[in-house]
Amino acid sequence: MKALTWQGKRSVSVKEVPDPVIQEPTDAIIRITSTAICGSDLHLYEVLGPYMHKGDVLGHEPMGIVEEVGGAVTSLTKGDRVVVPFNIACGRCYMCSQGLQSQCETTQVKEKGTGAALFGYSELYGSVPGGQAEYLRVPFADYGPVKVGQELPDDRYLFLSDILPTAWQAVKYADAPDGGTLAVFGLGPVGQFSARVGNHLGLRVIGVDPVPERREMAARHGIDVLDYSKGIADELRERTGGRGPDAVVDAVGMEAHGSPVTGFAHQALGLLPDKLAQKAMETAGVDRLAALHAAIDAVRRGGTVSLSGVYGGMASPMPLLTMFDKQIQLRMGQCNVRRWTHELLPLVEDDADPLGVMDLVTHRAGLAEAPALYEKFQKKEDGCIKVVLQP
């Protein structure tokens, strides 16, 4: 089959790789009909290269048609249409029973000290082949895949794989009071959905992003928008009676854009052998923290900062005096996709499309165009907000 593979820093290419096969009786093989490029994929493209291996198959936002199931799979049959969550969870362990599927004890990557295995996401999370491919092997197929109807287009369902439940969890974790104010830092795909979810739940939402196209998209969905600037915390306080928003979602994460120091750190990591680079990442601060620090500054006293953007440094400095003095709550973590899908499925199937799932994709292409679209997405060129590949 054809699949998008990692070849090196800022280098991905479509290659012929072996077709996936049933390895366990609980597996299923899915023929991919749509698969998205996620902002987290750009971390592999740039920062997390030391944990990647040449030829790794990328992608963790897929959906498609069941082609084959293992002998122990009873809930799926050939021809079923499914969305595949990005985290691989068993559904039976203690963590899964607590709604913490991203910490599944059956698939935890214990040798790396990390949580549940993820599709297409480096040796940190199990080096499991991903879904930017023609076919995908899905473990624990009786639990993970979400069976959906046959009538509606893929875009109605595709984002249940990751970014929509990630945004839903981010807003739930933010825990703003009824009718309160939620600020969303970063209006990429997760930030777009976080803002729309907050709006749907009756919050006043203010979206913050330096990219005009992203602000314009959010504004189409009734979101107040602000350009990101050094004085953003003061501006947010001015708009909230001097107090600051009740909660802030940081949907930015570890970007180096606009940060010379962090950009240099990422370049320096790229010059080290993989094992040394891994050690440096595990002991150093390599994150750009401007957005997170601004969120901490802006949120009102006693408020909550909810992190959905991914950070990777182990020694990134935090303003603990401010956090303690302001009595800030901090919540974060990989999304527990299956915890939220039952709440989200009726919303994505609603004719009114209350979360705007049909207004997110800006670029659509076959696998062959994926390398160019990775570059375009990373550079935020051509109004690129969300890319969907159709193998």
N, C-alpha and C positions, 0 to 999 in steps of 0.2 A: 504494500500500500504506500501511498504518498503521505508524508508527514513533515511538519515544520520542526527542524532540529536546531539545537544550539551548537554553534561552531566556535565561538570565542566571543570576547567582549565586543558588543555592538555588531555581531555577526550571526545571523540566522539564515538557514536555507532549507528549501524543500528537497527532501531525499526520499528514495525508495528504502523502506525498512520492512522487516518481517511483519506479516499480519499478526495481530494478537490472537491468542487461542485460549480456550478454557483451561485454567490451571487448577482451579478448585471447584468442587461441586456447587459452591455458592456464587460462582462468577456468572456474568452475562457479557456478551459481545454486542456493542452498539455501533450501528452505522451512523456516522455523524452527518447531520443535515445543516446544523449551524453551530458555530463555535466562535467566541468573542476573544479579542485581545484585551486584557485587563491591565490597569495601571501597575499591578503587582508584577506582571510579566516584564515590565520595563526595569524592575529591580534585578531580574536575572540578566537582562540585556546589558546592564551597566554595573551595578554595585555588587551583586552576589555571585559574580563569575567564579570566585574561588571554590564555590560549592557545586559548580556545574561540571559536567563531563561532555566532551565532544560527542555529538550524536544524540544527546538527551532530547526526547520529544516533549515539546512545550504545550501549554494550554490547560486551563482548568475551568472553563466556562462553556461546556458542551451540552448539546441535546441531540436526539436522533431516534432511530428506529431499532428495536431489539431484533438482532439477527439470529442469536443462539443463546441458550441458557444452560447452565449446569444442572446436573441431576437433582440437586437439593433445592433449586429455586422453584417456588410454588406461586409467587404473586405476579410473575411476568411470563408472557409467552411471545413467541416470534410475531413481529408485526406491531407490538405495542409501541406507543410513542412516549418517550421519557425525557425528563431533564435530569442531569447528573450533578449533584452537589459537589463542590470542589474538595470538601474534606471527606475522607474515607472513614466511615464509622460503622461499628457492628450492630448498634441498636440494642445490645443486651447487657453491656457492662455497667458498672456503677456510674461512671461519668455520663454515659448516654442516657441512663435513667434519670439523671439530674438535669437533662437538657443541655449538657456540655459536650456535644458531639465533637467539637474541635479538640477535646482532650481525651478522646476514646482510648480506653486502656488496652484494647485489643490491638490497635494500630499505632499507638505511640511509638515514635522513633527513639527508643530508649538509648541507643548508642550515641545519639546527639543531644539527649536531654530535652527533646522537643515534644510537641503534642502530636495529635493524630496525623497520619500520613495524608499528603495532599497530591492530587493529580498534577503532574508536570511541573514540580516545584523543588528541584535540587535535592542533594543528598541530605540537607537539613530536614527534609520532610519525606524521606524514603526513596527518592529517585524513581517514582512511579511514572511510567510513560503517560503523557498527557493527551488532551483532546483536540489539539490543532492538527488533526489527522483525519484520514478517511474512516478509521475504525478505532474503537477503544474497548479495552477490557475493564469491566467494572466489578470489583470485589463486593461482597455482601449485597448482592443485587436484590435480595428480598427486602432490604431496608433502605438503602441509599437512594436509588432512582425514584423520581416522582413521576407517576404515570399521569399523563394529561390527555385531553381530547384530541381528536383528529381534524377538527374543522378550522380552528383559528390559526393564524400565521405563527411561525416560530418566534417572532419578536414578542408576542404576547407572553411567552413562557420562558424564553432563553435566560432572562436575567434572574430567574429563581435559582440558577446554578451558583450565584455568588453575590453580585453587587446589590440586588434588591433586598435580600435578607440581611446583608451586611449593613445596608442603610437603615433598615427597620430596627435591627439590633442597636445600632448607634443611637438612634433617637430614643428607643426604649431605655437604654442605659443612661442617656442624658437626663431622663426623668424630670423634665420641666413641668411645672404645675399647670393645671388646666388654664388655658388662656394665656400662658406665660410666653416669654420671648426666648427663641432659640436662634443662636448665630451658628452658621455653618461656614467653616473656613475651608476653602478649596471646593470649586464647583466642577470638578471632573465627574465621571460617571457616578461614583458613590456619593459625592457631595450633591449632585443634581437630585438623586433619589432621596437623600436625607432631607433636603429642603422640601421636596414634594410630600414626603411622608409627614414631616412636621406640620405642613400646611393642612394635609388631609386630617390630621389628628387635632386640628383646631388651635395650633400654636401660631403666634406671630413669628415669622421666619425672616431673618436677614442673612443673605448669602454674600460671602466675601471672596473675591478672586481677582487677580490682576489681568486676566485674559478677557477681552471684550466679548468674544463669541460665547464664552461660557456664561458670562453675566446676562447676555441677551437671551440665551436659552432658558435660564432660570426665571428671568422676568416674564417670559411667555406663560409661565405657570403660576403667576401671581406672587412671586418672591420679590421682596425688596432687596436690592443689590448694592454693594459698595465695592469700589476698587480697593485692592490691598495696598496699604501704605504704612509707613512707620507710625503714624498717629492713629491707627485703626482702633486701638482700644479706647482712646479718648472719644473718637467719633461714635463708637457703639455706646459708650456711657451717655453721651449727649442725647442719643436717640432713645435712651431708656431711663429718663428721669435722673441721670447722674449715677445710677446704681450699677449698670451693666446688665447684660442678658442673664436670664436665670440659668441657662446652660449653653455650652458651646460644643459642637461636634468638630473635631479636627479630622478632616478627610484629606489631609495633605500627605503626611508621612515623610519618608526619607527621600526627599528630592534634593538635588544639588543645584538646581537651576537658580541663578542669581546669588549664589553663595560661593565666592572665590575660595574661602578656606575649606569648606566641605568638598567642593569640586576638586581641589588639589588633593585632599585626603583620598577621594575615590580614585584619582589617577595614580596616586602613590601605591594604593592597594593593588592596582592592576599590574604594577611592575614586580610585585613579589611572587615567588613560587606559591602555589595554591595553599600548601599547609601553613606557611608563614602568614599568608594573607588571612586565612581562617583564624589563626591565633590573634592577629592584630584586630580583626573585627570583634572577636569574643572578649577582648580586654580593653578596647579603645572606644572613644566617642567619635562616630563617623556620621552622625545625623545632622542635617540642617534643622535647627530647633526654633527658627524664627516664628513659624506659625504656632507651634505649641506654646512658646513663651508668651506670644501675643494673646493666645486663648486664655492662658492663666491670668494674664494681666486684665483682660477684658471682662471675664465672668464675674458676676456679682459675688459678694461675700456669702458663703454658705452654698454657693452654686456647684454645678457639676461640669467637668470637662470629660467628654466621651471621645476616646480615640478609636477611629476606624482606619485611619492611615497607618501603614506599617512602618515601624522603626526598627533599625537593625543594630545600633551600637550598644555595647554593654556598659560603657562608662560615660554616657552622655550627661552633661551637667544639668541639674534641675534647680529651680529657685525655691528651695525647700522652705526658707524663711517666709516668703510670700505665700506659698501654698498653705503652710501651717497657720499663719496669721489670718488668712482669708477663710480658713476652714473649708477648703475646697475638697470636693470628692472627685476622684479620678477613676474612671472605669474604662476597660479596654479589652482587647483580645480578638483572636480569629473568630469569625462568625460561626455560630452553631446552626448551620443552615436548616437542618431538619426540625429544629425547635420552632421555626417560624413559618414553614411552608404552608401549613394548614390555614394560617391566618391570611397569607398572601395570595393563595390560589384563587379565592373568590374575587379578589380585587383585580388580578390580571385578566380574569375572564369577564369582568363587568364591561358591558357595552360602552359605558361612559368613560372607561379607562382612567379612573381617578388618580392613578400615580403616573400617568403619561408614559407608559412603557413603549408606546408607538412613536414617541418623540424623543429619542435619544441617539439612535444610530445616525452617524454622519457619513460613514464610509462603509461600503459593502463590496466584497471581492471574493475571488477564488483563492485557494491556497497559494497559487503561484505568485500572487501579488503581496503575500504576507510580509516578506522582508522589507519591501519599500514602505509598507504601511506601518511597520514597527518604527522605522526611522521617522516617518511623518508624525506619528503619534507622540514619540518622545520629544520631538522638536516643537510640538503644538502648531504645526503648519497646516494651512489649507482648512482652517476651522475644524480640525480633527478632534472630536470629543469621544466618540465610541466607534470601534471597528468591529464588524461582524464578517467572519469568513464562512463561506459555504463550500465545503469540499465536494 
